[in-house]
């Protein structure tokens, strides 16, 4: 019965493909895990925002150049 062996091989290939897909998704999840960015507080409006968007002036952190300027005028 050749058809039985062909079917068996197809099942094995299918299982291997599933295992490969699951491993791929697990690895991708590990690599693409969102990087938790350091949050800072604006010295003018006290809003929380990511450090990469901060404007630093004289050791003080601001959310925008606008607030940096506003704080200086006070
Ligand atoms: Zn602000």
PDB file of the backbone (N, CA, C, O) and the ligand in Angstrom, with CONECT records:
HET     ZN  A 101       1
ATOM      1  N   UNK A   1       0.844  -1.210   0.000  1.00  0.00           N
ATOM      2  CA  UNK A   1       0.000   0.000   0.000  1.00  0.00           C
ATOM      3  C   UNK A   1       0.873   1.252   0.000  1.00  0.00           C
ATOM      4  O   UNK A   1       1.313   1.706   1.056  1.00  0.00           O
ATOM      5  N   UNK A   2       1.116   1.793  -1.153  1.00  0.00           N
ATOM      6  CA  UNK A   2       1.976   2.970  -1.293  1.00  0.00           C
ATOM      7  C   UNK A   2       1.293   4.215  -0.735  1.00  0.00           C
ATOM      8  O   UNK A   2       1.940   5.076  -0.138  1.00  0.00           O
ATOM      9  N   UNK A   3      -0.024   4.300  -0.936  1.00  0.00           N
ATOM     10  CA  UNK A   3      -0.778   5.485  -0.505  1.00  0.00           C
ATOM     11  C   UNK A   3      -0.653   5.708   0.998  1.00  0.00           C
ATOM     12  O   UNK A   3      -0.616   6.848   1.460  1.00  0.00           O
ATOM     13  N   UNK A   4      -0.589   4.616   1.760  1.00  0.00           N
ATOM     14  CA  UNK A   4      -0.468   4.713   3.207  1.00  0.00           C
ATOM     15  C   UNK A   4       0.853   5.388   3.603  1.00  0.00           C
ATOM     16  O   UNK A   4       0.890   6.213   4.515  1.00  0.00           O
ATOM     17  N   UNK A   5       1.956   5.016   2.888  1.00  0.00           N
ATOM     18  CA  UNK A   5       3.265   5.608   3.190  1.00  0.00           C
ATOM     19  C   UNK A   5       3.319   7.085   2.799  1.00  0.00           C
ATOM     20  O   UNK A   5       3.899   7.918   3.496  1.00  0.00           O
ATOM     21  N   UNK A   6       2.695   7.375   1.661  1.00  0.00           N
ATOM     22  CA  UNK A   6       2.662   8.777   1.201  1.00  0.00           C
ATOM     23  C   UNK A   6       1.929   9.633   2.226  1.00  0.00           C
ATOM     24  O   UNK A   6       2.353  10.738   2.563  1.00  0.00           O
ATOM     25  N   UNK A   7       0.819   9.090   2.710  1.00  0.00           N
ATOM     26  CA  UNK A   7       0.024   9.812   3.712  1.00  0.00           C
ATOM     27  C   UNK A   7       0.842  10.013   4.995  1.00  0.00           C
ATOM     28  O   UNK A   7       0.818  11.087   5.597  1.00  0.00           O
ATOM     29  N   UNK A   8       1.567   8.962   5.400  1.00  0.00           N
ATOM     30  CA  UNK A   8       2.386   9.020   6.608  1.00  0.00           C
ATOM     31  C   UNK A   8       3.469  10.094   6.470  1.00  0.00           C
ATOM     32  O   UNK A   8       3.713  10.866   7.397  1.00  0.00           O
ATOM     33  N   UNK A   9       4.122  10.131   5.289  1.00  0.00           N
ATOM     34  CA  UNK A   9       5.169  11.129   5.037  1.00  0.00           C
ATOM     35  C   UNK A   9       4.582  12.541   5.071  1.00  0.00           C
ATOM     36  O   UNK A   9       5.194  13.462   5.613  1.00  0.00           O
ATOM     37  N   UNK A  10       3.406  12.701   4.494  1.00  0.00           N
ATOM     38  CA  UNK A  10       2.751  14.010   4.502  1.00  0.00           C
ATOM     39  C   UNK A  10       2.437  14.468   5.931  1.00  0.00           C
ATOM     40  O   UNK A  10       2.593  15.642   6.266  1.00  0.00           O
ATOM     41  N   UNK A  11       1.994  13.522   6.763  1.00  0.00           N
ATOM     42  CA  UNK A  11       1.693  13.856   8.165  1.00  0.00           C
ATOM     43  C   UNK A  11       2.977  14.279   8.888  1.00  0.00           C
ATOM     44  O   UNK A  11       2.983  15.255   9.638  1.00  0.00           O
ATOM     45  N   UNK A  12       4.078  13.521   8.649  1.00  0.00           N
ATOM     46  CA  UNK A  12       5.357  13.859   9.289  1.00  0.00           C
ATOM     47  C   UNK A  12       5.823  15.252   8.855  1.00  0.00           C
ATOM     48  O   UNK A  12       6.259  16.051   9.684  1.00  0.00           O
ATOM     49  N   UNK A  13       5.730  15.538   7.554  1.00  0.00           N
ATOM     50  CA  UNK A  13       6.134  16.845   7.040  1.00  0.00           C
ATOM     51  C   UNK A  13       5.289  17.963   7.643  1.00  0.00           C
ATOM     52  O   UNK A  13       5.793  19.042   7.958  1.00  0.00           O
ATOM     53  N   UNK A  14       3.997  17.685   7.799  1.00  0.00           N
ATOM     54  CA  UNK A  14       3.085  18.673   8.371  1.00  0.00           C
ATOM     55  C   UNK A  14       3.462  18.971   9.826  1.00  0.00           C
ATOM     56  O   UNK A  14       3.505  20.128  10.243  1.00  0.00           O
ATOM     57  N   UNK A  15       3.736  17.897  10.594  1.00  0.00           N
ATOM     58  CA  UNK A  15       4.106  18.068  12.005  1.00  0.00           C
ATOM     59  C   UNK A  15       5.415  18.858  12.108  1.00  0.00           C
ATOM     60  O   UNK A  15       5.538  19.754  12.943  1.00  0.00           O
ATOM     61  N   UNK A  16       6.398  18.520  11.249  1.00  0.00           N
ATOM     62  CA  UNK A  16       7.668  19.240  11.271  1.00  0.00           C
ATOM     63  C   UNK A  16       7.463  20.728  10.961  1.00  0.00           C
ATOM     64  O   UNK A  16       8.086  21.599  11.568  1.00  0.00           O
ATOM     65  N   UNK A  17       6.583  20.990  10.012  1.00  0.00           N
ATOM     66  CA  UNK A  17       6.301  22.378   9.637  1.00  0.00           C
ATOM     67  C   UNK A  17       5.671  23.144  10.803  1.00  0.00           C
ATOM     68  O   UNK A  17       5.998  24.306  11.044  1.00  0.00           O
ATOM     69  N   UNK A  18       4.765  22.478  11.520  1.00  0.00           N
ATOM     70  CA  UNK A  18       4.114  23.105  12.683  1.00  0.00           C
ATOM     71  C   UNK A  18       5.158  23.421  13.756  1.00  0.00           C
ATOM     72  O   UNK A  18       5.176  24.515  14.320  1.00  0.00           O
ATOM     73  N   UNK A  19       6.036  22.432  14.028  1.00  0.00           N
ATOM     74  CA  UNK A  19       7.084  22.619  15.041  1.00  0.00           C
ATOM     75  C   UNK A  19       7.979  23.792  14.646  1.00  0.00           C
ATOM     76  O   UNK A  19       8.315  24.630  15.483  1.00  0.00           O
ATOM     77  N   UNK A  20       8.365  23.849  13.366  1.00  0.00           N
ATOM     78  CA  UNK A  20       9.221  24.932  12.878  1.00  0.00           C
ATOM     79  C   UNK A  20       8.532  26.292  13.026  1.00  0.00           C
ATOM     80  O   UNK A  20       9.164  27.273  13.418  1.00  0.00           O
ATOM     81  N   UNK A  21       7.232  26.346  12.712  1.00  0.00           N
ATOM     82  CA  UNK A  21       6.475  27.596  12.809  1.00  0.00           C
ATOM     83  C   UNK A  21       6.389  28.065  14.257  1.00  0.00           C
ATOM     84  O   UNK A  21       6.567  29.248  14.546  1.00  0.00           O
ATOM     85  N   UNK A  22       6.114  27.123  15.169  1.00  0.00           N
ATOM     86  CA  UNK A  22       6.010  27.475  16.589  1.00  0.00           C
ATOM     87  C   UNK A  22       7.343  28.013  17.090  1.00  0.00           C
ATOM     88  O   UNK A  22       7.376  29.020  17.797  1.00  0.00           O
ATOM     89  N   UNK A  23       8.459  27.345  16.729  1.00  0.00           N
ATOM     90  CA  UNK A  23       9.793  27.808  17.145  1.00  0.00           C
ATOM     91  C   UNK A  23      10.078  29.196  16.596  1.00  0.00           C
ATOM     92  O   UNK A  23      10.620  30.053  17.294  1.00  0.00           O
ATOM     93  N   UNK A  24       9.705  29.410  15.330  1.00  0.00           N
ATOM     94  CA  UNK A  24       9.940  30.709  14.686  1.00  0.00           C
ATOM     95  C   UNK A  24       9.193  31.810  15.422  1.00  0.00           C
ATOM     96  O   UNK A  24       9.738  32.884  15.675  1.00  0.00           O
ATOM     97  N   UNK A  25       7.916  31.525  15.767  1.00  0.00           N
ATOM     98  CA  UNK A  25       7.105  32.529  16.457  1.00  0.00           C
ATOM     99  C   UNK A  25       7.659  32.814  17.847  1.00  0.00           C
ATOM    100  O   UNK A  25       7.653  33.959  18.301  1.00  0.00           O
ATOM    101  N   UNK A  26       8.141  31.766  18.525  1.00  0.00           N
ATOM    102  CA  UNK A  26       8.708  31.948  19.866  1.00  0.00           C
ATOM    103  C   UNK A  26       9.968  32.807  19.802  1.00  0.00           C
ATOM    104  O   UNK A  26      10.156  33.705  20.623  1.00  0.00           O
ATOM    105  N   UNK A  27      10.834  32.526  18.818  1.00  0.00           N
ATOM    106  CA  UNK A  27      12.073  33.303  18.677  1.00  0.00           C
ATOM    107  C   UNK A  27      11.769  34.753  18.330  1.00  0.00           C
ATOM    108  O   UNK A  27      12.394  35.679  18.847  1.00  0.00           O
ATOM    109  N   UNK A  28      10.782  34.931  17.431  1.00  0.00           N
ATOM    110  CA  UNK A  28      10.426  36.282  17.012  1.00  0.00           C
ATOM    111  C   UNK A  28       9.895  37.078  18.199  1.00  0.00           C
ATOM    112  O   UNK A  28      10.206  38.258  18.357  1.00  0.00           O
ATOM    113  N   UNK A  29       9.079  36.412  19.042  1.00  0.00           N
ATOM    114  CA  UNK A  29       8.521  37.066  20.222  1.00  0.00           C
ATOM    115  C   UNK A  29       9.620  37.522  21.169  1.00  0.00           C
ATOM    116  O   UNK A  29       9.520  38.577  21.796  1.00  0.00           O
ATOM    117  N   UNK A  30      10.688  36.699  21.266  1.00  0.00           N
ATOM    118  CA  UNK A  30      11.797  37.033  22.157  1.00  0.00           C
ATOM    119  C   UNK A  30      12.569  38.250  21.627  1.00  0.00           C
ATOM    120  O   UNK A  30      12.928  39.156  22.379  1.00  0.00           O
ATOM    121  N   UNK A  31      12.812  38.240  20.310  1.00  0.00           N
ATOM    122  CA  UNK A  31      13.621  39.309  19.712  1.00  0.00           C
ATOM    123  C   UNK A  31      12.855  40.626  19.677  1.00  0.00           C
ATOM    124  O   UNK A  31      13.407  41.688  19.964  1.00  0.00           O
ATOM    125  N   UNK A  32      11.558  40.539  19.317  1.00  0.00           N
ATOM    126  CA  UNK A  32      10.772  41.763  19.124  1.00  0.00           C
ATOM    127  C   UNK A  32      10.052  42.240  20.385  1.00  0.00           C
ATOM    128  O   UNK A  32       9.141  43.064  20.308  1.00  0.00           O
ATOM    129  N   UNK A  33      10.456  41.729  21.526  1.00  0.00           N
ATOM    130  CA  UNK A  33       9.782  42.175  22.742  1.00  0.00           C
ATOM    131  C   UNK A  33      10.019  43.680  22.888  1.00  0.00           C
ATOM    132  O   UNK A  33      11.163  44.132  22.840  1.00  0.00           O
ATOM    133  N   UNK A  34       8.966  44.446  23.063  1.00  0.00           N
ATOM    134  CA  UNK A  34       9.153  45.898  23.105  1.00  0.00           C
ATOM    135  C   UNK A  34      10.127  46.331  24.194  1.00  0.00           C
ATOM    136  O   UNK A  34      10.021  45.936  25.355  1.00  0.00           O
ATOM    137  N   UNK A  35      11.056  47.138  23.784  1.00  0.00           N
ATOM    138  CA  UNK A  35      12.070  47.646  24.708  1.00  0.00           C
ATOM    139  C   UNK A  35      11.416  48.645  25.652  1.00  0.00           C
ATOM    140  O   UNK A  35      10.819  49.629  25.214  1.00  0.00           O
ATOM    141  N   UNK A  36      11.532  48.388  26.943  1.00  0.00           N
ATOM    142  CA  UNK A  36      10.920  49.292  27.905  1.00  0.00           C
ATOM    143  C   UNK A  36      11.820  50.507  28.065  1.00  0.00           C
ATOM    144  O   UNK A  36      12.941  50.414  28.565  1.00  0.00           O
ATOM    145  N   UNK A  37      11.308  51.628  27.635  1.00  0.00           N
ATOM    146  CA  UNK A  37      12.112  52.847  27.664  1.00  0.00           C
ATOM    147  C   UNK A  37      11.967  53.558  29.005  1.00  0.00           C
ATOM    148  O   UNK A  37      10.921  53.498  29.650  1.00  0.00           O
ATOM    149  N   UNK A  38      13.010  54.212  29.394  1.00  0.00           N
ATOM    150  CA  UNK A  38      13.023  54.976  30.628  1.00  0.00           C
ATOM    151  C   UNK A  38      12.097  56.184  30.503  1.00  0.00           C
ATOM    152  O   UNK A  38      12.188  56.950  29.544  1.00  0.00           O
ATOM    153  N   UNK A  39      11.209  56.347  31.477  1.00  0.00           N
ATOM    154  CA  UNK A  39      10.273  57.466  31.433  1.00  0.00           C
ATOM    155  C   UNK A  39      10.784  58.596  32.318  1.00  0.00           C
ATOM    156  O   UNK A  39      11.330  58.361  33.395  1.00  0.00           O
ATOM    157  N   UNK A  40      10.601  59.807  31.852  1.00  0.00           N
ATOM    158  CA  UNK A  40      11.019  60.980  32.628  1.00  0.00           C
ATOM    159  C   UNK A  40       9.827  61.929  32.769  1.00  0.00           C
ATOM    160  O   UNK A  40       8.830  61.803  32.057  1.00  0.00           O
ATOM    161  N   UNK A  41       9.946  62.871  33.689  1.00  0.00           N
ATOM    162  CA  UNK A  41       8.856  63.817  33.952  1.00  0.00           C
ATOM    163  C   UNK A  41       9.289  65.206  33.517  1.00  0.00           C
ATOM    164  O   UNK A  41      10.393  65.652  33.828  1.00  0.00           O
ATOM    165  N   UNK A  42       8.407  65.884  32.794  1.00  0.00           N
ATOM    166  CA  UNK A  42       8.685  67.244  32.356  1.00  0.00           C
ATOM    167  C   UNK A  42       8.748  68.164  33.576  1.00  0.00           C
ATOM    168  O   UNK A  42       7.889  68.088  34.455  1.00  0.00           O
ATOM    169  N   UNK A  43       9.743  69.015  33.632  1.00  0.00           N
ATOM    170  CA  UNK A  43       9.942  69.914  34.766  1.00  0.00           C
ATOM    171  C   UNK A  43       8.921  71.054  34.755  1.00  0.00           C
ATOM    172  O   UNK A  43       8.772  71.763  35.751  1.00  0.00           O
ATOM    173  N   UNK A  44       8.230  71.230  33.649  1.00  0.00           N
ATOM    174  CA  UNK A  44       7.277  72.340  33.536  1.00  0.00           C
ATOM    175  C   UNK A  44       5.833  71.881  33.725  1.00  0.00           C
ATOM    176  O   UNK A  44       5.105  72.450  34.538  1.00  0.00           O
ATOM    177  N   UNK A  45       5.403  70.835  32.965  1.00  0.00           N
ATOM    178  CA  UNK A  45       3.999  70.411  33.037  1.00  0.00           C
ATOM    179  C   UNK A  45       3.810  69.089  33.762  1.00  0.00           C
ATOM    180  O   UNK A  45       2.677  68.637  33.923  1.00  0.00           O
ATOM    181  N   UNK A  46       4.908  68.448  34.210  1.00  0.00           N
ATOM    182  CA  UNK A  46       4.848  67.212  35.000  1.00  0.00           C
ATOM    183  C   UNK A  46       4.270  66.027  34.233  1.00  0.00           C
ATOM    184  O   UNK A  46       3.757  65.093  34.849  1.00  0.00           O
ATOM    185  N   UNK A  47       4.340  66.043  32.924  1.00  0.00           N
ATOM    186  CA  UNK A  47       3.829  64.942  32.130  1.00  0.00           C
ATOM    187  C   UNK A  47       4.922  63.876  32.000  1.00  0.00           C
ATOM    188  O   UNK A  47       6.109  64.199  31.953  1.00  0.00           O
ATOM    189  N   UNK A  48       4.506  62.587  31.943  1.00  0.00           N
ATOM    190  CA  UNK A  48       5.447  61.488  31.748  1.00  0.00           C
ATOM    191  C   UNK A  48       5.646  61.240  30.264  1.00  0.00           C
ATOM    192  O   UNK A  48       4.680  61.194  29.502  1.00  0.00           O
ATOM    193  N   UNK A  49       6.887  61.080  29.855  1.00  0.00           N
ATOM    194  CA  UNK A  49       7.164  60.811  28.449  1.00  0.00           C
ATOM    195  C   UNK A  49       8.496  60.085  28.323  1.00  0.00           C
ATOM    196  O   UNK A  49       9.310  60.143  29.244  1.00  0.00           O
ATOM    197  N   UNK A  50       8.745  59.390  27.184  1.00  0.00           N
ATOM    198  CA  UNK A  50       9.999  58.635  27.020  1.00  0.00           C
ATOM    199  C   UNK A  50      11.224  59.545  27.000  1.00  0.00           C
ATOM    200  O   UNK A  50      11.197  60.651  26.460  1.00  0.00           O
ATOM    201  N   UNK A  51      12.295  59.045  27.604  1.00  0.00           N
ATOM    202  CA  UNK A  51      13.532  59.820  27.749  1.00  0.00           C
ATOM    203  C   UNK A  51      14.112  60.266  26.404  1.00  0.00           C
ATOM    204  O   UNK A  51      14.735  61.323  26.307  1.00  0.00           O
ATOM    205  N   UNK A  52      13.897  59.436  25.358  1.00  0.00           N
ATOM    206  CA  UNK A  52      14.475  59.753  24.047  1.00  0.00           C
ATOM    207  C   UNK A  52      13.874  61.018  23.441  1.00  0.00           C
ATOM    208  O   UNK A  52      14.469  61.625  22.551  1.00  0.00           O
ATOM    209  N   UNK A  53      12.676  61.422  23.928  1.00  0.00           N
ATOM    210  CA  UNK A  53      12.015  62.628  23.387  1.00  0.00           C
ATOM    211  C   UNK A  53      12.266  63.852  24.251  1.00  0.00           C
ATOM    212  O   UNK A  53      11.716  64.923  23.993  1.00  0.00           O
ATOM    213  N   UNK A  54      13.094  63.696  25.276  1.00  0.00           N
ATOM    214  CA  UNK A  54      13.266  64.780  26.227  1.00  0.00           C
ATOM    215  C   UNK A  54      14.186  65.873  25.712  1.00  0.00           C
ATOM    216  O   UNK A  54      15.069  65.638  24.886  1.00  0.00           O
ATOM    217  N   UNK A  55      13.954  67.074  26.224  1.00  0.00           N
ATOM    218  CA  UNK A  55      14.820  68.227  25.955  1.00  0.00           C
ATOM    219  C   UNK A  55      15.470  68.556  27.293  1.00  0.00           C
ATOM    220  O   UNK A  55      14.788  68.923  28.249  1.00  0.00           O
ATOM    221  N   UNK A  56      16.802  68.421  27.356  1.00  0.00           N
ATOM    222  CA  UNK A  56      17.505  68.642  28.618  1.00  0.00           C
ATOM    223  C   UNK A  56      18.187  70.009  28.582  1.00  0.00           C
ATOM    224  O   UNK A  56      18.862  70.365  27.616  1.00  0.00           O
ATOM    225  N   UNK A  57      17.992  70.758  29.660  1.00  0.00           N
ATOM    226  CA  UNK A  57      18.588  72.091  29.765  1.00  0.00           C
ATOM    227  C   UNK A  57      18.974  72.363  31.206  1.00  0.00           C
ATOM    228  O   UNK A  57      18.121  72.322  32.093  1.00  0.00           O
ATOM    229  N   UNK A  58      20.238  72.638  31.451  1.00  0.00           N
ATOM    230  CA  UNK A  58      20.767  72.915  32.799  1.00  0.00           C
ATOM    231  C   UNK A  58      20.372  71.838  33.809  1.00  0.00           C
ATOM    232  O   UNK A  58      20.012  72.150  34.944  1.00  0.00           O
ATOM    233  N   UNK A  59      20.440  70.566  33.395  1.00  0.00           N
ATOM    234  CA  UNK A  59      20.122  69.453  34.274  1.00  0.00           C
ATOM    235  C   UNK A  59      18.635  69.260  34.512  1.00  0.00           C
ATOM    236  O   UNK A  59      18.248  68.413  35.317  1.00  0.00           O
ATOM    237  N   UNK A  60      17.803  70.019  33.838  1.00  0.00           N
ATOM    238  CA  UNK A  60      16.344  69.885  33.963  1.00  0.00           C
ATOM    239  C   UNK A  60      15.793  69.271  32.686  1.00  0.00           C
ATOM    240  O   UNK A  60      16.301  69.520  31.593  1.00  0.00           O
ATOM    241  N   UNK A  61      14.739  68.459  32.840  1.00  0.00           N
ATOM    242  CA  UNK A  61      14.176  67.722  31.708  1.00  0.00           C
ATOM    243  C   UNK A  61      12.830  68.307  31.321  1.00  0.00           C
ATOM    244  O   UNK A  61      11.993  68.590  32.178  1.00  0.00           O
ATOM    245  N   UNK A  62      12.629  68.487  30.016  1.00  0.00           N
ATOM    246  CA  UNK A  62      11.355  69.033  29.523  1.00  0.00           C
ATOM    247  C   UNK A  62      10.809  68.154  28.406  1.00  0.00           C
ATOM    248  O   UNK A  62      11.560  67.442  27.739  1.00  0.00           O
ATOM    249  N   UNK A  63       9.479  68.210  28.207  1.00  0.00           N
ATOM    250  CA  UNK A  63       8.839  67.388  27.182  1.00  0.00           C
ATOM    251  C   UNK A  63       8.979  68.024  25.804  1.00  0.00           C
ATOM    252  O   UNK A  63       8.874  67.334  24.789  1.00  0.00           O
ATOM    253  N   UNK A  64       9.214  69.328  25.761  1.00  0.00           N
ATOM    254  CA  UNK A  64       9.335  70.019  24.478  1.00  0.00           C
ATOM    255  C   UNK A  64      10.177  71.275  24.655  1.00  0.00           C
ATOM    256  O   UNK A  64      10.362  71.763  25.770  1.00  0.00           O
ATOM    257  N   UNK A  65      10.684  71.790  23.541  1.00  0.00           N
ATOM    258  CA  UNK A  65      11.464  73.027  23.593  1.00  0.00           C
ATOM    259  C   UNK A  65      10.601  74.184  24.084  1.00  0.00           C
ATOM    260  O   UNK A  65      11.087  75.129  24.704  1.00  0.00           O
ATOM    261  N   UNK A  66       9.302  74.079  23.787  1.00  0.00           N
ATOM    262  CA  UNK A  66       8.345  75.109  24.215  1.00  0.00           C
ATOM    263  C   UNK A  66       8.332  75.242  25.742  1.00  0.00           C
ATOM    264  O   UNK A  66       8.368  76.347  26.283  1.00  0.00           O
ATOM    265  N   UNK A  67       8.280  74.093  26.423  1.00  0.00           N
ATOM    266  CA  UNK A  67       8.246  74.106  27.886  1.00  0.00           C
ATOM    267  C   UNK A  67       9.607  74.469  28.470  1.00  0.00           C
ATOM    268  O   UNK A  67       9.694  75.022  29.566  1.00  0.00           O
ATOM    269  N   UNK A  68      10.666  74.156  27.731  1.00  0.00           N
ATOM    270  CA  UNK A  68      12.002  74.549  28.170  1.00  0.00           C
ATOM    271  C   UNK A  68      12.069  76.068  28.206  1.00  0.00           C
ATOM    272  O   UNK A  68      12.579  76.661  29.156  1.00  0.00           O
ATOM    273  N   UNK A  69      11.542  76.689  27.146  1.00  0.00           N
ATOM    274  CA  UNK A  69      11.517  78.146  27.039  1.00  0.00           C
ATOM    275  C   UNK A  69      10.597  78.758  28.095  1.00  0.00           C
ATOM    276  O   UNK A  69      10.956  79.738  28.747  1.00  0.00           O
ATOM    277  N   UNK A  70       9.402  78.170  28.260  1.00  0.00           N
ATOM    278  CA  UNK A  70       8.412  78.667  29.225  1.00  0.00           C
ATOM    279  C   UNK A  70       8.973  78.643  30.647  1.00  0.00           C
ATOM    280  O   UNK A  70       8.734  79.561  31.432  1.00  0.00           O
ATOM    281  N   UNK A  71       9.715  77.591  30.966  1.00  0.00           N
ATOM    282  CA  UNK A  71      10.292  77.449  32.285  1.00  0.00           C
ATOM    283  C   UNK A  71      11.381  78.491  32.526  1.00  0.00           C
ATOM    284  O   UNK A  71      11.538  78.984  33.643  1.00  0.00           O
ATOM    285  N   UNK A  72      12.129  78.822  31.481  1.00  0.00           N
ATOM    286  CA  UNK A  72      13.218  79.791  31.591  1.00  0.00           C
ATOM    287  C   UNK A  72      12.663  81.205  31.825  1.00  0.00           C
ATOM    288  O   UNK A  72      13.275  82.015  32.520  1.00  0.00           O
ATOM    289  N   UNK A  73      11.498  81.485  31.233  1.00  0.00           N
ATOM    290  CA  UNK A  73      10.896  82.816  31.330  1.00  0.00           C
ATOM    291  C   UNK A  73      10.307  83.098  32.719  1.00  0.00           C
ATOM    292  O   UNK A  73      10.129  84.248  33.119  1.00  0.00           O
ATOM    293  N   UNK A  74      10.012  82.003  33.443  1.00  0.00           N
ATOM    294  CA  UNK A  74       9.378  82.192  34.750  1.00  0.00           C
ATOM    295  C   UNK A  74      10.307  82.862  35.742  1.00  0.00           C
ATOM    296  O   UNK A  74       9.924  83.092  36.889  1.00  0.00           O
TER     297      UNK A  74
HETATM  298 ZN    ZN A 101       5.999  69.839  29.441  1.00  0.00          ZN
END
